[in-house]
Amino acid sequence: MAVSEKTRKIVWAEAGGRCAICRSEVVTPGTACDDPSVFGEEAHIVARSKGGPRAGGLDAGAVDGHANLILLCSKHHKQVDDQPGHFTAERLREIKAQHAAWVRLSLEETVQGRLRLVPDPSFPQPRALALVVRGNPLWNMIKTSVAFEYALPDGLSDDEEAQIVEFLDLVKDYCDIALDIDSVRGSRDAEKALESYVGKLAKRGFLVGASLRRMLLIDGPGQVGTPWPILRVEVQPASLAAVADERGRAYFGEQRAQD
């Protein structure tokens, strides 16, 4: 059984015509004398052939269904087939789902009134930032998140701003590649790099705070929603910090002991 034309249309539409891994457009513009070049490929998550990558576990009729296909550029199609130990079926399904959610969010302007982010009722929303002193807790937040936002103080010197921005860029870079780091060594290297930056900022009198807002990406009435955790990282002067409870109520002096 071959992939049907309808299935191909579904796969391409859900992916927005972009590779689910690098998110590059998989159609190049045409020229005055040539048609556009297509280098997008519908890759099987579970292989059709018994000896193929990630083979087994699906009925013959489901192998060529859109749920088992992911749109990739030719480069990443070859990579996922050459590296099935890293790109497991579960991992590819997660990449596909996150890419589809990204496509829907990117098209928000064309579907105004339908696509929106709402708090996930299954999780309490943070009202205060958690103080980051080690790399491990921040790395765990990074691995969970699909979006990143940040804040830094005003009135910084050029040197202070450069160091803070360098740290925030590092966090963003790790957000972008976290799915590709699945080894203990890779995770430990990331944790150590983050912890080193946090320590350097602390020596200059700055504290790092982070929170993870559990949101749902809703596309139309009655939809369950796609999980969309948002990581927020702030760097602020230690002189402005205040201890707070989980509800965001700040403690000052003797008030903390009384409560």
trRosetta pair geometry for C-beta under 8 A, 3 or more apart (Angstrom, degrees):
i j d omega theta_ij theta_ji phi_ij phi_ji
1 60 6.5 117 17 153 123 95
1 61 6.8 39 32 -112 169 51
1 63 7.6 128 71 62 110 101
1 64 5.3 -145 113 20 100 144
2 64 6.5 150 157 -142 18 156
3 7 5.2 -121 -172 84 82 131
3 8 5.9 95 139 -58 115 90
3 42 6.0 134 -158 96 172 151
3 64 4.8 -148 -83 -167 62 104
3 69 6.8 78 -121 -80 132 150
4 7 4.5 99 57 4 81 102
4 8 7.1 -141 97 -6 46 84
4 64 7.4 106 -8 138 73 117
5 8 5.6 -51 -151 33 35 114
5 9 6.6 37 151 -21 65 103
6 9 5.7 -55 -154 33 33 112
6 10 6.6 34 150 -20 66 103
7 10 5.7 -53 -152 33 35 112
7 11 6.4 33 153 -19 67 105
7 42 7.9 87 125 -156 98 158
7 64 6.7 86 112 149 175 81
7 65 6.5 -138 -125 -149 130 35
7 66 4.8 -161 -153 -60 82 87
7 69 6.9 99 160 16 109 149
8 11 5.8 -56 -148 36 32 111
8 12 6.2 24 158 -13 67 109
8 42 6.1 -101 -117 -51 79 148
9 12 6.0 -59 -144 42 29 106
9 13 6.0 28 158 -20 65 111
10 13 5.9 -59 -144 38 26 109
10 14 6.2 23 161 -17 64 109
10 66 4.3 -41 96 -109 130 156
11 14 6.2 -58 -146 37 25 107
11 15 6.3 8 160 -5 61 115
11 42 5.3 62 114 -118 165 111
11 66 5.2 -154 -60 -139 82 93
11 69 4.8 -50 -102 107 139 122
11 70 7.5 -164 -154 -117 111 12
11 71 5.4 143 155 -53 97 99
12 15 6.0 -68 -145 47 28 103
12 17 5.9 34 -175 -82 90 63
12 40 7.2 94 -112 124 97 149
12 71 6.1 109 -98 -88 50 145
13 16 7.6 31 -179 -69 31 36
14 66 7.5 119 2 172 141 123
14 71 7.8 162 75 -2 85 120
14 100 5.0 -24 174 -116 96 111
14 103 7.0 131 166 61 43 153
15 18 5.8 -150 154 55 88 60
15 19 7.7 13 178 -102 128 8
15 20 5.8 -82 -128 -65 112 89
15 70 7.6 114 -81 -169 130 56
15 71 3.8 -100 -4 41 173 135
15 96 7.9 -63 -87 -145 96 79
15 99 6.3 6 -129 130 75 124
15 100 7.0 -62 -84 -86 47 73
15 103 6.5 176 -171 -59 21 154
16 103 3.8 -168 -28 -135 127 122
16 106 7.0 36 -117 67 165 133
16 107 7.3 -160 -105 -44 123 119
17 25 6.0 11 127 -142 99 78
17 26 6.3 -148 173 39 65 86
17 27 6.2 -43 -175 5 117 112
17 40 7.0 -109 -161 -55 58 162
17 71 7.8 -96 -125 155 18 158
18 23 4.9 19 157 -159 131 52
18 24 6.3 163 -153 76 87 22
18 25 5.6 -53 -98 -89 80 43
18 26 6.4 155 -126 -12 26 90
18 71 7.3 100 78 108 35 125
18 99 7.6 -151 91 -174 103 117
18 103 7.2 179 38 -91 117 109
19 22 4.8 18 88 49 131 82
19 23 6.1 -101 71 -49 74 15
19 24 5.2 14 22 46 115 75
19 26 5.7 117 -48 -62 81 111
19 40 6.9 -151 -72 -115 73 88
19 71 6.6 -133 -114 124 37 81
19 72 5.2 48 -143 -150 90 44
19 73 4.0 -41 -79 -19 137 90
19 76 5.7 113 -170 31 130 140
20 23 7.4 23 -145 -75 15 63
20 70 5.3 -70 17 179 152 104
20 71 5.8 122 -28 68 97 69
20 72 6.1 -59 30 -82 89 70
20 76 7.9 -154 58 115 70 149
20 95 5.4 102 141 139 114 100
20 96 5.4 -21 -153 -100 157 57
20 99 4.0 -128 -144 -7 82 171
21 72 6.3 30 5 -127 108 96
21 73 7.7 -103 51 23 101 92
21 76 4.4 -180 43 -149 141 156
21 79 8.0 -116 85 69 176 132
21 80 7.8 -163 -51 -52 144 117
21 95 6.3 -1 -87 -177 71 139
21 99 7.9 -53 -49 -73 29 139
22 73 6.4 -32 42 12 121 130
22 75 7.8 21 -7 74 144 120
22 76 6.2 -164 -8 -45 103 138
23 99 6.9 -166 -87 -134 92 105
23 102 7.3 -62 -110 113 132 147
24 73 5.9 11 66 -54 111 142
25 28 7.7 131 108 -78 105 42
26 38 6.8 43 135 -163 85 65
26 39 5.5 -127 -168 75 81 65
26 40 2.9 91 127 -64 144 99
26 41 7.9 -135 -172 -3 145 53
26 71 6.9 -143 9 166 155 108
26 72 7.9 120 -92 128 145 22
26 73 5.2 -159 -106 -93 103 76
27 36 5.2 30 176 153 98 133
27 37 7.2 162 -158 81 52 46
27 38 5.3 -16 -107 -104 81 69
27 39 7.7 172 -86 24 34 65
27 40 6.7 -39 -48 -8 73 115
28 36 5.8 173 78 -164 55 80
28 37 4.4 6 44 52 112 96
28 39 7.4 39 -16 2 99 106
29 36 6.0 -78 -163 -110 17 96
30 34 5.9 -159 -161 97 81 63
30 35 5.2 -61 -114 -166 120 26
30 36 4.2 -74 -55 -55 82 62
30 37 8.0 146 -93 -15 56 61
31 34 4.5 35 44 41 103 91
34 37 7.8 12 137 -52 121 87
39 73 5.8 30 118 -155 100 79
39 74 4.8 -73 180 -12 98 111
40 71 5.6 -2 -174 -170 114 101
40 72 7.2 150 -153 79 66 29
40 73 6.3 -54 -100 -98 56 49
40 74 7.9 -116 -90 -39 14 70
41 71 7.5 149 73 -151 36 55
41 72 5.8 -32 64 69 86 79
41 73 7.4 66 17 -179 88 13
41 74 5.8 90 -13 -89 125 62
41 77 4.6 -3 70 -69 132 157
42 69 4.6 -6 -177 -169 100 126
42 70 7.6 138 -159 63 54 29
42 71 6.2 -34 -99 -94 58 64
43 69 6.8 140 68 -157 39 66
43 70 5.3 -33 65 66 94 82
43 71 7.5 141 15 -116 84 13
43 72 4.7 7 -7 18 131 122
43 77 4.6 -167 -78 -126 125 92
43 80 6.3 81 162 68 155 136
43 81 7.3 -134 -152 -48 119 102
44 47 5.3 108 104 -109 133 37
44 48 5.8 -133 -91 -28 166 80
44 52 7.2 28 82 137 136 147
44 54 8.0 -170 121 71 90 111
44 63 6.7 4 -142 179 126 85
44 64 7.9 -51 -102 -94 108 52
44 68 6.1 3 -151 144 73 98
44 69 6.3 -41 -98 -100 46 66
45 54 6.5 -74 152 106 54 150
45 68 5.0 -129 38 -164 101 61
45 69 7.0 -131 -12 -76 88 17
45 70 5.8 86 -64 -13 94 109
45 89 5.2 90 157 -139 98 80
45 92 4.7 180 -129 101 98 137
45 93 6.3 63 -149 -60 153 78
45 96 7.5 -62 -78 -25 129 143
46 54 5.1 -112 -114 123 52 101
46 55 6.5 103 -178 -121 77 29
46 56 7.0 -117 -163 55 115 36
46 57 6.0 -119 -131 65 148 100
46 58 4.8 134 92 -4 152 132
46 63 6.4 -104 92 -124 99 79
46 68 5.6 -62 35 -151 91 118
46 89 5.5 22 -69 -111 84 131
47 50 8.0 -159 101 -54 113 4
47 51 7.8 -75 114 84 150 35
47 52 2.6 -166 177 101 154 123
47 53 5.3 126 -49 56 125 50
47 54 5.8 136 -12 66 87 70
47 55 4.2 -49 59 -78 109 83
47 63 7.9 -10 121 -154 27 117
48 52 6.4 52 48 13 52 157
48 63 5.0 112 -107 156 71 137
48 64 6.9 36 -97 -62 117 86
49 52 4.2 108 62 -26 88 109
49 55 6.5 -66 93 -104 51 136
50 55 5.5 120 -162 162 28 150
50 56 7.5 58 -143 -63 65 82
51 55 6.5 52 33 -6 4 160
52 55 4.7 116 62 -63 73 112
52 81 7.7 -54 -170 -143 89 103
53 80 7.3 155 116 135 156 71
53 81 4.8 -169 3 -143 146 61
53 84 3.8 -164 -156 -76 104 129
53 87 7.9 28 160 84 136 102
54 84 5.3 -160 -41 -150 81 118
54 87 7.9 -81 -46 111 131 79
54 88 6.7 134 -105 -158 117 46
54 89 4.6 140 -167 -57 133 94
54 92 7.7 -66 -60 11 173 138
57 89 7.5 -128 67 10 146 174
58 62 4.7 -124 -176 85 105 112
58 63 5.2 133 109 -75 129 72
58 68 6.3 60 -133 -96 165 146
59 62 4.8 82 59 8 83 104
59 63 7.4 -132 93 -26 44 81
60 63 5.9 -39 -154 4 35 117
61 64 7.7 -77 -172 41 32 88
61 65 7.2 46 140 -43 64 110
62 65 4.9 -44 -154 8 52 127
62 67 7.1 -37 -169 63 95 113
62 68 6.1 110 148 -26 78 135
63 68 5.7 -105 -156 102 30 163
64 68 7.1 -46 -54 69 6 122
64 69 7.5 29 -161 -51 42 117
65 68 5.3 81 63 15 77 99
65 69 7.3 -156 99 -7 39 97
66 69 5.6 -68 -143 41 40 109
70 92 5.7 -128 -18 175 157 106
70 95 7.1 51 -151 90 149 105
70 96 4.6 -111 -111 -86 110 118
72 76 4.4 -126 -171 89 113 103
72 77 4.3 151 94 -64 125 76
72 80 6.7 -124 -96 8 168 132
73 76 5.2 77 55 19 80 98
73 77 6.9 -139 92 -12 36 90
74 77 5.5 -51 -143 32 31 117
74 78 6.6 30 159 -17 63 102
75 78 6.3 -63 -162 35 27 105
75 79 6.5 24 148 -19 65 110
76 79 5.1 -48 -142 36 43 117
76 80 6.2 40 160 -19 71 101
77 80 6.4 -57 -148 36 26 103
77 81 6.5 16 157 -9 61 112
78 81 6.0 -66 -150 44 30 106
78 82 5.9 23 157 -16 69 114
79 82 5.9 -63 -142 42 27 105
79 83 5.9 -17 171 18 67 115
79 87 7.4 106 123 -23 81 146
80 83 6.5 -72 -128 58 24 83
80 84 7.4 66 165 -86 59 56
80 87 4.1 -100 -140 111 82 167
80 92 6.6 80 -156 -94 138 122
81 84 7.0 3 -154 -58 30 91
83 86 4.5 -12 152 35 112 111
83 87 5.5 85 96 7 88 100
84 87 6.1 -70 -122 68 33 80
84 88 7.0 76 173 -94 65 46
85 88 7.4 -7 -174 -64 22 83
86 91 7.4 -81 146 71 53 169
86 182 6.8 157 -145 39 78 133
87 91 5.6 -133 -148 86 44 127
87 92 5.6 61 177 -60 92 99
88 91 4.6 97 52 6 77 103
88 92 7.0 -146 92 -4 40 86
89 92 5.9 -57 -147 38 31 109
89 93 6.4 32 155 -20 65 106
90 93 5.8 -55 -150 35 30 111
90 94 6.5 30 152 -19 64 106
91 94 5.7 -55 -152 36 32 111
91 95 6.4 33 151 -19 66 104
91 179 7.4 134 -161 180 98 101
91 182 7.8 -55 -103 -69 137 152
92 95 5.5 -49 -144 36 35 113
92 96 6.2 38 154 -21 65 105
93 96 5.6 -52 -147 36 31 113
93 97 6.3 31 155 -19 65 106
94 97 5.8 -54 -146 36 30 109
94 98 6.3 25 158 -14 65 108
94 179 7.3 -172 112 -137 120 124
95 98 6.1 -60 -146 41 27 106
95 99 6.2 26 156 -19 64 110
95 179 6.6 124 -88 164 90 153
96 99 5.8 -59 -146 38 27 110
96 100 6.3 28 156 -20 64 106
97 100 5.8 -54 -148 35 29 111
97 101 6.5 30 153 -18 63 105
97 226 7.0 179 170 -142 97 121
98 101 5.7 -52 -150 36 33 112
98 102 6.4 37 150 -22 65 104
98 146 5.9 -154 -144 -126 110 126
98 179 7.8 -148 38 -71 161 151
99 102 5.4 -51 -149 34 35 114
99 103 6.4 38 152 -22 66 101
100 103 5.6 -49 -149 32 33 113
100 104 6.6 33 152 -18 64 103
100 226 7.9 -168 94 -99 95 159
101 104 5.8 -54 -150 35 33 111
101 105 6.4 31 153 -17 66 106
101 146 7.2 7 95 162 137 157
101 217 5.3 118 -157 57 107 157
101 226 4.4 -151 -102 120 124 157
101 228 6.6 -168 171 -86 140 102
102 105 5.8 -56 -148 38 31 110
102 106 6.2 34 153 -22 65 108
102 146 7.8 -136 -69 172 93 115
103 106 5.7 -56 -148 35 30 113
103 107 6.5 17 157 -10 64 111
104 107 6.0 -67 -150 42 30 104
104 108 7.6 68 146 -65 58 71
104 111 7.9 -45 -165 43 76 146
104 115 5.9 -178 159 -122 95 136
104 217 6.6 120 91 154 126 130
104 219 5.4 -64 -169 -86 142 134
104 226 7.8 126 49 17 143 143
105 108 5.8 -7 -170 -42 43 109
105 115 6.8 -178 -104 165 44 135
105 217 6.3 -74 -69 -137 103 136
105 228 8.0 125 -70 -125 136 143
107 110 5.0 -51 -179 43 84 111
107 111 6.0 48 127 3 95 108
107 115 7.3 114 87 -10 78 162
108 111 6.4 -83 -144 56 31 84
108 112 7.0 68 158 -83 68 60
108 115 4.8 -124 -116 85 78 130
109 112 6.5 0 -155 -53 32 97
111 114 4.5 -62 158 50 102 121
111 115 5.1 75 93 -7 115 108
111 219 7.6 16 127 -148 151 87
112 115 7.9 -66 -101 40 25 85
114 219 6.2 31 145 -165 99 54
114 220 4.9 -3 -163 -77 104 63
115 217 7.2 -4 -165 -177 89 88
115 218 7.1 166 -146 88 41 56
115 219 5.2 -1 -100 -109 81 71
115 220 7.8 -7 -69 -33 56 59
116 217 7.9 171 88 -152 30 50
116 218 5.4 -16 62 60 77 100
117 215 4.8 8 -174 172 104 136
117 216 7.1 153 -153 74 56 42
117 217 5.9 -28 -97 -98 73 61
117 218 7.5 162 -97 15 20 81
117 228 6.1 -99 -126 84 106 146
118 215 6.6 145 73 -161 29 82
118 216 5.4 -24 64 59 82 94
118 218 5.7 16 9 -9 113 126
118 225 7.1 -88 50 -115 103 151
119 123 7.9 -130 176 70 87 84
119 125 5.4 -52 -138 -67 133 126
119 213 7.4 -83 -116 -179 83 99
119 214 7.2 67 -163 86 67 70
119 215 6.1 -64 -105 -110 34 65
119 216 7.5 22 113 12 15 88
120 123 5.0 35 90 28 110 100
120 214 4.1 -69 40 131 128 100
120 215 5.9 -166 -25 -123 90 9
120 216 4.9 119 -85 -37 79 95
120 225 7.6 -171 -102 111 83 141
120 227 6.9 23 -87 -122 144 76
122 214 7.2 -87 72 130 85 145
123 214 3.8 51 59 45 148 151
124 246 7.7 31 125 163 148 117
125 213 6.0 22 -143 -135 87 87
125 214 7.4 -130 -95 42 65 78
126 129 7.4 79 150 -87 132 36
126 130 7.7 -78 -144 -26 142 89
126 211 4.0 -156 90 -159 156 126
126 212 7.0 98 -14 52 136 46
126 213 6.4 -110 29 -81 96 69
127 244 7.8 -119 107 142 91 136
127 246 7.1 88 42 153 101 47
127 247 5.6 7 55 -176 149 32
127 248 3.2 -90 133 -38 112 119
128 211 7.4 162 101 -80 33 131
128 244 4.2 -169 -110 88 152 132
128 245 7.5 140 0 79 149 29
128 246 7.0 -136 30 -138 114 25
128 247 7.9 44 -15 81 110 20
128 248 4.6 172 -49 -101 92 65
129 209 3.0 65 132 161 138 122
129 210 6.0 104 -163 30 97 16
129 211 5.0 -105 -112 -36 61 102
129 232 7.3 -106 -103 101 104 104
129 234 5.9 -93 -89 35 164 116
130 137 7.0 -105 122 149 137 141
130 209 6.5 148 66 -158 34 74
130 210 5.8 -37 60 66 88 70
130 211 6.3 132 4 -83 83 65
131 207 6.4 -46 -137 -179 95 120
131 208 7.6 103 -162 79 54 57
131 209 5.9 -42 -95 -101 44 78
131 241 7.9 59 -98 -157 114 138
132 137 6.5 -153 -123 81 80 112
132 138 5.0 48 -139 -62 131 117
132 198 5.7 -117 121 -121 102 141
132 207 8.0 141 48 174 73 74
132 208 4.2 -51 58 100 115 104
132 209 6.5 178 -1 -104 91 21
132 210 5.3 55 -51 1 123 110
132 233 7.9 -7 -11 -136 151 96
133 198 6.6 170 -139 144 27 138
133 202 7.8 53 -125 -72 78 147
134 137 5.9 87 75 10 94 95
134 138 7.6 -175 95 3 54 94
134 191 7.6 -1 158 -174 81 103
134 195 5.7 -12 -159 -107 44 115
134 198 7.7 -112 -55 69 6 156
135 138 5.9 -73 -157 47 40 107
135 139 5.7 41 154 -26 78 112
135 190 7.2 168 168 119 124 60
135 191 3.4 129 114 -176 120 64
135 192 6.0 -121 17 -55 167 18
135 193 7.1 109 -129 55 144 47
135 194 3.9 128 -132 73 97 101
135 195 3.4 -81 -37 -39 104 94
135 196 7.8 14 -66 -3 128 61
135 198 7.1 -166 -73 10 69 129
136 139 5.7 -58 -142 36 28 112
136 140 6.4 29 160 -20 64 104
136 191 5.0 21 -72 -137 57 132
136 195 8.0 19 -14 -61 61 119
137 140 5.8 -54 -151 33 32 112
137 141 6.7 33 152 -17 64 103
137 210 7.7 160 123 64 100 131
138 141 5.6 -53 -154 35 36 112
138 142 6.4 39 149 -23 67 104
138 171 7.6 -79 169 -118 120 107
138 191 7.9 141 62 -127 88 67
138 194 5.2 -156 85 159 132 147
138 198 7.6 176 -13 -56 154 137
138 208 7.6 -4 -87 130 141 132
138 210 5.7 127 -113 -1 87 164
138 233 7.7 56 -143 -105 113 119
139 142 5.4 -50 -147 33 35 115
139 143 6.4 36 154 -21 66 103
139 174 7.4 -86 -123 166 74 146
139 187 6.4 114 160 -167 144 84
139 190 5.3 117 -121 113 124 111
139 191 4.8 -66 -25 -85 149 79
139 194 6.1 -171 -59 19 90 153
140 143 5.8 -50 -147 33 32 111
140 144 6.6 27 155 -17 62 109
141 144 5.9 -65 -153 38 31 109
141 145 6.2 29 156 -28 69 112
141 210 5.7 158 64 146 171 134
141 212 5.0 -150 -142 -62 100 120
141 231 5.3 117 149 -118 105 115
142 145 6.0 -59 -144 28 28 110
142 171 6.7 -141 -98 -161 122 76
142 174 5.0 -5 -179 119 152 113
142 175 5.5 -118 -157 -82 90 67
142 178 5.4 -179 135 -85 94 141
142 190 7.8 -131 72 160 149 134
142 231 6.3 31 -96 -91 49 167
143 178 4.8 -167 -105 176 57 132
144 212 6.2 22 90 -146 130 149
144 229 5.2 -30 136 84 93 162
144 231 7.7 127 75 -66 85 106
145 148 6.4 90 135 -72 141 74
145 175 6.0 -46 87 -132 114 107
145 212 6.3 -131 -75 -129 99 101
145 229 4.8 -113 -112 106 54 100
145 230 6.4 65 -146 -142 106 14
145 231 3.7 -51 -84 -27 162 107
146 227 7.8 126 -2 116 134 76
146 228 5.6 -89 61 -145 127 58
146 229 6.0 107 11 53 82 69
146 230 7.6 -53 60 -79 68 51
147 228 6.5 26 -3 175 120 91
147 229 7.5 -177 33 97 80 44
147 230 4.5 -28 77 -113 107 79
147 231 7.1 178 88 24 51 70
148 171 6.8 159 -153 127 139 101
148 172 5.5 174 100 -109 160 76
148 175 4.8 -93 -50 -65 134 175
148 230 7.4 -180 -78 -163 20 67
148 231 5.1 -15 -110 67 69 100
148 232 8.0 151 -161 -87 49 35
148 233 7.4 -10 -163 8 94 105
149 230 6.3 15 5 174 107 110
149 231 7.4 170 30 89 62 53
149 232 5.1 -19 74 -107 93 79
149 233 7.8 168 90 26 47 64
150 168 5.0 75 -152 -144 167 127
150 171 7.5 128 -84 75 128 139
150 172 7.9 -72 -30 -58 134 104
150 232 7.0 166 -88 -158 35 58
150 233 5.0 -18 -112 68 87 84
150 234 6.8 157 -165 -84 59 46
150 235 7.9 10 -175 1 104 88
151 232 7.5 16 -1 -176 99 99
151 233 7.8 -173 28 96 64 47
151 234 4.4 -8 62 -113 98 93
151 235 7.6 -168 93 31 59 58
151 236 7.8 10 108 -61 101 96
152 156 7.1 -18 148 -33 112 146
152 161 7.3 109 139 -129 145 74
152 164 5.1 115 -133 144 136 142
152 165 7.4 -57 -37 -68 168 68
152 168 7.0 -88 -52 -43 122 145
152 234 7.3 180 -75 -155 41 60
152 235 5.1 4 -114 58 81 100
152 236 7.9 -169 -144 -73 40 55
153 156 6.3 122 85 -52 86 100
153 235 7.1 -100 -4 102 86 74
153 236 5.5 107 -52 -126 112 61
153 237 6.0 11 -33 -18 167 89
153 240 7.8 141 -99 22 137 151
156 160 4.2 -134 -168 91 100 116
156 161 4.2 127 109 -59 134 88
156 164 6.9 -85 -135 14 160 138
157 160 4.6 92 51 8 80 103
157 161 6.9 -152 86 -5 39 87
158 161 5.9 -58 -146 39 28 109
158 162 6.2 32 155 -24 64 107
159 162 5.8 -52 -148 32 29 113
159 163 6.6 25 156 -16 63 106
160 163 6.0 -59 -152 36 30 107
160 164 6.3 24 155 -14 67 109
160 204 6.7 172 -117 158 93 142
160 206 7.7 140 -160 -45 106 137
161 164 5.8 -58 -144 41 32 108
161 165 5.9 29 160 -17 68 110
162 165 6.0 -57 -142 40 25 108
162 166 6.3 31 155 -24 61 108
163 166 5.7 -52 -149 32 29 115
163 167 6.7 30 152 -18 62 103
163 200 6.9 -130 -173 128 126 120
163 201 6.9 166 134 -90 116 80
163 204 7.1 93 90 10 157 165
164 167 5.7 -55 -154 34 34 111
164 168 6.4 28 152 -14 68 106
164 201 6.9 85 -95 -114 74 120
164 206 7.0 -111 -90 175 109 170
164 235 4.9 -167 -143 84 114 158
165 168 5.6 -54 -143 41 35 109
165 169 6.1 41 154 -22 66 104
166 169 5.7 -51 -147 35 29 114
166 170 6.6 34 150 -23 61 103
166 197 7.5 -152 108 -131 92 125
167 170 5.6 -53 -154 30 33 114
167 171 6.7 34 149 -19 65 101
167 197 4.3 147 -115 171 102 134
167 198 7.7 118 -147 -66 136 50
167 200 8.0 -166 -74 69 123 113
167 201 6.4 -7 -52 -52 163 130
167 208 7.7 -114 152 -96 145 131
167 235 6.9 97 79 -68 137 145
168 171 5.5 -47 -150 33 37 113
168 172 6.4 37 151 -17 66 103
168 233 6.6 174 -118 93 84 126
168 235 7.2 -107 -58 -10 105 125
169 172 5.6 -54 -147 38 33 111
169 173 6.2 37 152 -23 66 104
170 173 5.7 -52 -147 34 31 113
170 174 6.5 28 155 -16 64 105
170 193 6.7 -145 -175 141 135 115
170 194 7.0 177 126 -94 124 69
170 197 6.2 179 52 -44 154 162
171 174 5.9 -59 -152 38 30 108
171 175 6.5 36 148 -24 65 103
171 194 7.3 80 -88 -117 78 107
171 231 7.8 -147 167 124 117 135
171 233 5.6 -44 168 9 171 166
172 175 5.4 -49 -151 30 35 116
172 176 6.6 35 152 -20 65 103
173 176 5.7 -56 -155 33 33 112
173 177 6.5 -5 160 9 68 110
174 177 6.4 -73 -138 53 32 87
174 178 5.7 59 160 -67 70 90
174 190 5.7 115 -129 -152 128 120
174 194 7.3 -23 -24 -67 165 115
175 178 6.1 -23 -138 -16 24 117
175 231 6.7 -148 -101 42 126 140
177 180 4.9 -54 -173 40 78 115
177 181 6.3 70 131 -22 89 102
178 181 5.9 -65 -152 36 38 105
178 190 8.0 91 -112 -143 78 166
179 182 7.9 -1 172 -56 40 97
181 186 4.1 -155 -157 137 96 130
181 187 6.1 140 143 -68 113 63
181 190 6.3 78 154 -35 167 139
182 186 7.1 35 40 56 27 138
183 186 4.3 93 59 7 91 103
183 187 6.8 -158 91 -5 48 85
184 187 5.8 -58 -149 39 31 110
184 188 6.2 30 154 -20 67 107
185 188 5.8 -54 -144 37 30 109
185 189 6.4 32 155 -21 64 105
186 189 5.8 -53 -149 33 31 112
186 190 6.6 31 153 -18 63 105
187 190 5.7 -55 -152 36 33 112
187 191 6.3 34 151 -20 67 105
188 191 5.5 -51 -145 36 34 113
188 192 6.3 34 156 -19 66 106
189 192 5.9 -55 -147 37 29 110
189 193 6.4 30 155 -20 63 106
190 193 5.8 -56 -149 35 30 111
190 194 6.4 26 156 -15 65 108
191 194 6.0 -59 -149 39 29 108
191 195 6.1 26 156 -18 66 111
192 195 5.7 -56 -142 39 30 111
192 196 6.3 36 156 -26 64 104
193 196 5.8 -52 -150 29 28 114
193 197 6.9 25 154 -14 61 104
194 197 6.0 -58 -155 36 33 108
194 198 6.4 32 151 -19 67 107
195 198 5.5 -52 -146 36 35 113
195 199 6.3 37 154 -21 66 105
196 199 5.8 -56 -152 35 29 112
196 200 6.5 30 152 -19 64 105
197 200 5.6 -53 -148 35 34 112
197 201 6.4 32 155 -17 66 105
198 201 5.9 -57 -151 38 31 109
198 202 6.4 34 151 -24 65 106
198 208 5.1 -89 -124 18 95 141
199 202 5.5 -52 -147 32 32 114
199 203 6.7 35 155 -21 64 101
200 203 5.9 -52 -155 30 32 113
200 204 7.0 17 151 -7 62 107
201 204 5.8 -66 -155 44 37 104
201 206 4.2 -70 172 77 96 111
201 207 7.5 161 124 -79 111 11
201 208 6.2 84 81 -43 148 103
201 235 6.2 -93 -162 -144 149 120
202 205 7.7 75 -174 -53 32 11
202 206 6.7 -103 -81 67 31 57
202 207 6.8 52 -102 -94 79 55
202 208 8.0 -74 -58 -2 86 91
202 238 7.6 71 -142 -62 65 129
205 237 6.0 -1 137 -147 99 79
205 238 5.3 -116 -173 17 64 108
205 239 7.2 5 179 -20 112 93
206 235 5.3 21 171 180 126 96
206 236 6.8 156 -154 80 80 23
206 237 6.1 -59 -103 -100 65 39
206 238 6.6 -146 -106 -31 13 81
207 235 7.4 170 83 -150 39 54
207 236 6.0 -24 61 66 86 75
207 237 7.6 36 15 138 84 14
207 238 5.0 106 -28 -90 105 74
207 241 5.4 30 31 -69 153 141
208 233 6.7 -14 -168 -168 96 96
208 234 7.3 157 -155 83 49 49
208 235 5.5 -21 -100 -99 71 75
209 233 7.3 159 85 -154 49 49
209 234 4.8 -10 60 60 97 97
209 235 8.0 179 22 -80 70 30
209 236 6.9 -4 7 17 113 109
210 231 6.7 -15 -165 -169 105 90
210 232 6.7 160 -152 86 54 56
210 233 4.9 -12 -101 -102 89 72
210 234 7.6 -176 -76 21 44 67
211 231 7.7 161 83 -152 43 48
211 232 5.1 -5 56 56 87 103
212 229 5.4 -1 -177 -174 101 113
212 230 7.2 155 -158 74 52 44
212 231 5.7 -20 -103 -99 76 65
212 232 7.7 -170 -80 20 30 74
213 229 6.9 157 79 -156 47 58
213 230 4.6 -12 58 57 101 98
213 232 6.8 47 -10 -12 105 111
214 227 7.2 -42 -162 -151 86 93
214 229 5.5 -25 -106 -102 56 83
215 227 7.8 118 79 -166 50 48
215 228 4.5 -48 87 80 96 94
215 229 6.8 158 27 -94 74 26
215 230 5.8 32 3 -10 124 106
216 224 7.9 -113 -164 139 133 54
216 225 3.3 31 173 155 118 144
216 226 6.7 136 -162 60 66 36
216 227 6.5 -42 -105 -98 65 37
216 228 6.3 131 -126 20 13 97
217 225 5.9 149 64 -163 40 80
217 226 4.4 -21 55 58 104 95
217 227 7.8 -11 11 70 87 10
217 228 4.4 92 -34 -38 97 138
218 223 5.3 146 -157 75 74 113
218 225 4.6 -39 -81 -96 73 99
219 223 5.3 61 60 -24 62 178
219 225 7.9 148 7 -107 67 53
219 226 7.8 30 -9 -3 106 105
220 223 5.1 93 69 -27 78 122
236 240 5.5 -92 159 71 115 119
236 241 6.6 139 97 -70 115 82
237 240 5.0 81 72 6 91 102
237 241 7.7 -139 102 -26 52 83
238 241 5.4 -38 -157 2 46 122
242 250 4.3 5 138 -145 134 122
242 251 7.3 167 171 51 91 53
242 252 7.0 -34 -147 -75 114 84
243 250 6.9 114 76 -154 46 66
243 251 4.9 -34 88 50 100 105
243 256 6.8 26 87 -97 131 138
244 247 7.9 -125 164 71 99 50
244 248 5.4 -6 170 -153 139 31
244 249 5.9 152 -156 72 85 33
244 250 4.8 -46 -90 -90 90 54
244 251 6.8 178 -96 0 34 78
245 248 7.3 -48 70 17 65 18
245 249 5.1 1 34 52 104 91
245 251 7.2 89 -34 -38 84 105
245 259 7.9 -108 -51 136 136 147
251 255 5.5 -167 -154 93 68 100
251 256 3.6 66 -180 -80 134 97
251 259 6.8 -119 -110 32 110 137
252 255 5.2 44 58 27 64 126
252 256 7.3 166 42 -29 18 92
253 256 7.2 171 84 9 25 93
254 257 5.4 -54 -161 38 57 111
254 258 6.1 55 145 -22 80 105
255 258 5.7 -59 -149 38 33 111
255 259 6.3 28 158 -16 68 108
256 259 6.1 -60 -148 38 28 106
